[in-house]
Amino acid sequence: MKIIHNIIFFLALASFYIPYATSSNDFCVANLLLPTTPSGYQCKSEDNVTVNDFVFSGFVAPKTEDPFKVGFTSAFVTELPALNGLGVSAVKAAMDINGTVPIHSHPDATELIINYEGEVTAGFITPNKVYIKVLKPGDVMVIPKGLLHFLVNTSGKKGTGFAVFSSSNPSVQLFDNLLFGNDLSSSIIAQTTLLDVSQIKKLKAVFGGSG
């Protein structure tokens, strides 16, 4: 029995230290001239790495756009190459009065919402429940990976916030674009959603869909 305990102890110890021992590079600045791979970009030669690869100066006020009256400035690996492989990135968001971040998901990233200015109603949806909260300036809310979520500016004035992701290049699946930005027949969408065909066609016109 003592031998079994010792084996378990050493396995646990190894599992704790191996991830750190096998890390051969402190960083891997993305070579954006080469195509990305499932594991990220290839590393730029260290001779070509500069401090500017670690700095992003583009977090200016995002320009808001219709139809949702929201705008984003992203600091992903494509804007900040040193993020490559580090599993983190960020965006700055601005919302006009009544602006909305529509229902969407990030299949490969957890999101941390940081409300900076104004009040927003934020929430995420599980198969069993909706978790919703009015966020005041300084409030932080976490959105678990892959769940549908949204934000609505309910403050009566312009709002600003930030989001941090557990991915250097998070993907996004926008519900409205997925449903209405394609050539799937409006009649099939109506049958599978119980929406009115005429309304579906109006939404397809907004999001660039057809059929």
PLY file of the C-alpha trace (Angstrom):
ply
format ascii 1.0
element vertex 211
property float x
property float y
property float z
element edge 210
property int vertex1
property int vertex2
end_header
0.00 0.00 0.00
2.87 2.37 0.80
4.34 1.74 -2.67
1.01 2.69 -4.29
0.90 5.90 -2.23
4.43 6.77 -3.33
3.58 6.15 -7.02
0.50 8.39 -6.78
2.56 11.08 -5.05
5.27 11.10 -7.71
2.72 11.07 -10.55
0.96 14.07 -9.01
4.31 15.82 -8.55
5.27 15.14 -12.15
1.94 16.41 -13.46
2.52 19.66 -11.56
6.06 20.32 -12.78
6.07 18.91 -16.32
4.16 21.80 -17.96
6.76 24.22 -16.67
9.76 22.02 -17.40
8.74 21.45 -21.02
8.36 25.14 -21.82
11.40 25.90 -23.98
10.44 29.46 -24.97
9.39 32.43 -22.90
7.45 33.74 -25.89
6.73 33.05 -29.53
6.06 36.30 -31.38
3.78 35.56 -34.33
5.17 35.69 -37.83
2.12 37.23 -39.47
3.65 36.78 -42.93
3.03 33.05 -42.65
-0.39 31.34 -42.44
-1.77 30.45 -39.06
-2.02 26.84 -37.91
-4.33 25.05 -35.43
-1.73 25.73 -32.75
-1.19 29.37 -33.72
1.32 31.26 -35.85
4.91 30.18 -36.37
7.47 32.09 -34.33
9.21 35.09 -35.78
13.00 34.86 -35.71
14.23 36.41 -32.48
16.60 38.56 -34.53
13.53 40.25 -36.04
11.60 40.67 -32.77
11.32 44.23 -31.46
9.64 45.84 -28.48
6.86 47.00 -30.79
5.73 43.36 -31.10
4.77 43.59 -27.42
2.94 46.93 -27.57
-0.45 47.90 -29.03
-1.31 51.59 -29.26
-4.67 51.30 -31.00
-7.13 51.30 -28.11
-8.77 54.51 -29.31
-12.51 55.08 -29.00
-14.18 52.57 -31.35
-16.55 53.89 -34.01
-20.09 52.64 -33.43
-22.03 51.22 -36.36
-25.59 50.22 -37.18
-27.70 48.17 -36.78
-26.60 47.53 -33.18
-24.97 50.91 -32.39
-21.82 49.25 -31.08
-18.16 49.34 -32.09
-15.04 47.38 -31.17
-11.28 47.80 -31.23
-9.48 44.49 -30.84
-6.03 43.64 -29.51
-5.73 40.10 -30.83
-2.59 38.34 -32.06
-3.06 39.98 -35.47
-2.68 43.40 -33.82
-0.29 42.38 -31.04
1.96 39.55 -32.35
3.52 38.80 -28.96
0.15 37.39 -27.80
0.82 34.31 -29.94
0.47 31.20 -27.77
-0.12 33.16 -24.56
-3.87 32.49 -24.41
-5.01 36.05 -23.78
-6.35 39.01 -25.78
-8.66 41.99 -25.32
-11.15 44.32 -26.98
-12.43 47.80 -26.22
-16.13 48.34 -26.87
-18.27 51.46 -27.22
-22.07 51.51 -27.25
-24.32 54.41 -28.18
-27.59 54.99 -26.34
-29.68 51.81 -26.71
-26.67 50.07 -28.25
-26.46 46.30 -28.10
-23.87 43.56 -28.35
-26.13 40.95 -29.95
-26.39 37.32 -28.88
-23.17 35.50 -29.76
-20.68 32.97 -28.45
-16.94 32.33 -28.36
-16.50 28.55 -28.79
-12.81 28.67 -27.86
-12.60 31.35 -25.18
-13.86 32.40 -21.79
-14.64 36.13 -21.67
-14.16 38.61 -18.83
-16.34 41.73 -19.25
-15.08 44.89 -17.54
-17.61 47.74 -17.53
-15.89 51.12 -17.55
-18.49 53.80 -18.29
-22.29 53.76 -18.17
-24.49 50.83 -17.20
-25.07 47.73 -19.28
-27.34 44.75 -18.81
-25.25 41.64 -19.48
-26.22 38.02 -19.46
-25.48 34.51 -20.66
-27.73 31.57 -21.42
-27.43 27.92 -20.41
-29.83 25.12 -21.40
-31.59 25.58 -18.05
-31.25 29.20 -17.02
-30.44 32.80 -17.94
-27.89 34.62 -15.78
-28.40 38.37 -16.13
-27.02 41.39 -14.26
-26.91 45.18 -14.57
-23.21 46.09 -14.56
-22.18 49.45 -13.14
-18.81 51.13 -13.78
-16.08 48.97 -12.27
-18.12 45.77 -12.32
-16.60 42.64 -13.83
-18.53 39.62 -15.16
-17.21 36.33 -16.48
-18.84 34.51 -19.42
-18.00 30.77 -19.52
-16.57 29.43 -22.76
-19.01 28.67 -25.57
-22.20 30.05 -23.98
-24.54 32.45 -25.78
-24.34 35.92 -24.23
-25.28 39.56 -24.85
-25.01 43.14 -23.58
-27.52 46.00 -23.77
-26.76 49.63 -22.96
-29.47 50.55 -20.45
-27.86 53.69 -19.01
-29.42 56.33 -21.26
-25.95 57.55 -22.27
-22.95 56.25 -24.17
-21.10 53.37 -22.58
-17.55 52.01 -22.74
-16.11 48.71 -21.62
-13.40 46.14 -22.14
-13.36 42.38 -22.58
-10.49 39.99 -21.97
-10.41 36.54 -23.59
-8.63 33.28 -22.76
-7.41 33.04 -26.35
-4.97 35.11 -28.39
-7.35 35.01 -31.37
-10.87 34.14 -30.15
-13.48 33.11 -32.67
-17.00 34.56 -32.56
-20.30 33.13 -33.72
-22.89 35.87 -34.06
-26.38 34.37 -33.85
-28.01 36.86 -36.24
-25.32 36.46 -38.89
-25.45 32.68 -38.65
-29.22 32.62 -39.06
-29.84 35.47 -41.51
-26.52 36.06 -43.28
-26.64 33.01 -45.54
-28.61 31.48 -48.42
-30.62 29.02 -46.32
-34.22 29.09 -47.53
-36.45 31.49 -45.59
-39.15 28.82 -45.52
-36.80 26.35 -43.81
-35.77 28.97 -41.25
-39.46 29.68 -40.63
-40.22 26.00 -40.11
-37.31 25.50 -37.72
-37.75 28.72 -35.72
-41.50 29.52 -36.05
-40.56 33.01 -37.25
-42.64 34.75 -39.90
-41.22 34.42 -43.43
-41.67 38.13 -44.20
-39.70 39.08 -41.07
-36.97 36.58 -41.95
-36.59 38.17 -45.40
-36.30 41.62 -43.80
-33.55 40.33 -41.52
-31.78 38.64 -44.43
-31.70 42.00 -46.18
-30.03 43.55 -43.10
-27.42 40.82 -42.67
-26.68 40.13 -46.32
-28.48 36.81 -46.67
-30.53 35.51 -49.57
-33.18 32.87 -50.27
0 1
1 2
2 3
3 4
4 5
5 6
6 7
7 8
8 9
9 10
10 11
11 12
12 13
13 14
14 15
15 16
16 17
17 18
18 19
19 20
20 21
21 22
22 23
23 24
24 25
25 26
26 27
27 28
28 29
29 30
30 31
31 32
32 33
33 34
34 35
35 36
36 37
37 38
38 39
39 40
40 41
41 42
42 43
43 44
44 45
45 46
46 47
47 48
48 49
49 50
50 51
51 52
52 53
53 54
54 55
55 56
56 57
57 58
58 59
59 60
60 61
61 62
62 63
63 64
64 65
65 66
66 67
67 68
68 69
69 70
70 71
71 72
72 73
73 74
74 75
75 76
76 77
77 78
78 79
79 80
80 81
81 82
82 83
83 84
84 85
85 86
86 87
87 88
88 89
89 90
90 91
91 92
92 93
93 94
94 95
95 96
96 97
97 98
98 99
99 100
100 101
101 102
102 103
103 104
104 105
105 106
106 107
107 108
108 109
109 110
110 111
111 112
112 113
113 114
114 115
115 116
116 117
117 118
118 119
119 120
120 121
121 122
122 123
123 124
124 125
125 126
126 127
127 128
128 129
129 130
130 131
131 132
132 133
133 134
134 135
135 136
136 137
137 138
138 139
139 140
140 141
141 142
142 143
143 144
144 145
145 146
146 147
147 148
148 149
149 150
150 151
151 152
152 153
153 154
154 155
155 156
156 157
157 158
158 159
159 160
160 161
161 162
162 163
163 164
164 165
165 166
166 167
167 168
168 169
169 170
170 171
171 172
172 173
173 174
174 175
175 176
176 177
177 178
178 179
179 180
180 181
181 182
182 183
183 184
184 185
185 186
186 187
187 188
188 189
189 190
190 191
191 192
192 193
193 194
194 195
195 196
196 197
197 198
198 199
199 200
200 201
201 202
202 203
203 204
204 205
205 206
206 207
207 208
208 209
209 210
